[in-house]
């Protein structure tokens, strides 16, 4: 099928996103409009597995939902930074842990209907002590759970974050 952008108008430009309204030609020749949130930087996330087998999470405020959400550590890539470097940096900044070994899981599109963001997800093993270094607007609480506890938290509605859910199910399927 063929889709063609006929017009594109930027309606908003902020610090981390832009919004466009595009007029597109559909496969049947008719026109339709699509609103898109464009991220200038992609992100990377990491599922840290501690020596005792528990998974390390961060709990932080997410303004879009007005809630403190339980998530895996994540952040945006700086400049030309590669996702692997980003997850190493974010893991240490948010949790105070360094990864001895990383394993790439996947790239995911967390909100395909409206946003172009790409998140690269990794598993982290062989954690050692590092140095936490929060952003000045970042307030994070650390929590750790077994895989079974974390999966139960998905079903109870305590874990709602898409990247976290994807990483947990992938980790589960790897360890069956």
N, C-alpha and C positions, 0 to 999 in steps of 0.2 A: 504494500500500500504506500501511497505517496502523500506526504503532507508538505506544504510549502508555506513559509512565512511570507506574508504579503506586506505587513507593516509591523514595526516594533517600536513601542513608545515607553521610555523609562518614566515611571510615575513617582518613584521615590528612590533616593540615594542616602543611605545611612553609613554608620561607621563600619558595619560588618555585612550588610546586605544591600542589594538593590532590588527593586520590583519593576517588572515590565508587564505591559499589556500588549499581547501580540495578536494580530489578526492573521489567521492561518487558513489556507485552502485545504479543505477536507478531500478525501479520495473521490467523493461524488461531485466535486466541483463547488460545493457550497462553502461559504465562509463561516468561521467560528472564532471566538475570542478565548484566549487563555492568559491567565495571570500567572507569572512565575517569579518566585523568590530566588535570586541569584546570589550565591555565596562566592566571594572572591577567593576564599581559602577553603581547602578541604580539611578534614579532621582525621584523627586516628584515635583508637581506643584499645584498651588492654585489659585482659582478664588475668589478674595476678593470682597465682596458685602458691600458697605458702607451704612451708616444709611439712606442716601437719596435715596438709591436704585441704585446709579451708581456703576459701576464696576471699580476697580482700576487696571491699567495696568502699565507695565514698558516698556520703549523704550530703547533699547540698541543695540550696534553694534554687528553684527554677521558676522564674517570674511568669513565664507564659501560662503556667498552671497554678501559680501561687502556692506551691507546695515544696516541702523538703523531699527530694526524691533519692532513692537508693539506686546507684549506678556503678558501673565500672569506671575507672579513671579514663579521662579522654581530654582532648584539646585540639585546637586548630594548629595547622602547620605554619611555621614562621618562614616567611620568604620562600626560598627554594628548598626548604627542609624536606627530607624524605620521610614518609610515614614511620619507618622504623626508628629514626632519630627522634621524632615527635613522641612516640610512645615511651621511649626511654626517658626523655625529659619530663613528660607529664607524670609518669609513674613516680619518679623521684620527687617532683615538685608537690604532688598531691598527697602522696602516702609516706614519703621518706624512705622508700625502698628502691633498690637498684635490681634490675633483671640480669641474672647471669646467662640466661638463655631465652630467646624469643622464638616463637613459632607463628608464622603468618597463617591466619584463618581465611579471611576473605575481604573483599571490598563490598560495601552495601550502599544502596540508595535508600536512606531512611524515610523519605517522604516524596515518593515518585510523582504524585499528582500535582505537586506545587513547587518543589524545590530541587535545585541541581546539586545539592551537597552530596559528597562521597565520603564515606567513613571507612578507613582501613582498620581491620580488627586483628589483634594478635593475642596469643597466650603468652604469659611470662612465667618462667620457672627459675629455680635457684636464686631466690630473692635474698639480698643482703641489705644491711643498713646503709642508708644514704642521708640526705638532708632535705626536709620539707622546705618549700619556698612558695607560699601562696601568692597569687596575684593580690593587689591591694583591695580588690572588691570581691575576694573569694574567701568564704568561710566554710570549711569542710570538716565533717566528722567521719572518722574511720570506723568501719564495722567489718566483722568477718563471720562467714557462715559456711557450713558444709554445703556440698552440691545439693543434697536432698533438701536441706533447709531452704536454700535459695530457690529451688524449683517450686517448693510449696508456697514460697512468697510470691511467685508469679501467679499461681492459681488463686491465692487469697487476695490478689490485687495490690499487694505491697510493692512489688517490683513492676513498674509500668513502662520503663524506658526500653525502646526497641532494640538499640544496640546491645544492651545488657541481656535482654531476653534471647537475642540471636546467639550471642557468645555462650550463654549458659547451655542452651540446647545443643550447640555444636560440641561443647565440652562433654556434655552427657553422652552424646552419640559416639564420641571418641573413646569413652571409658565404659562401654557396656560389655 
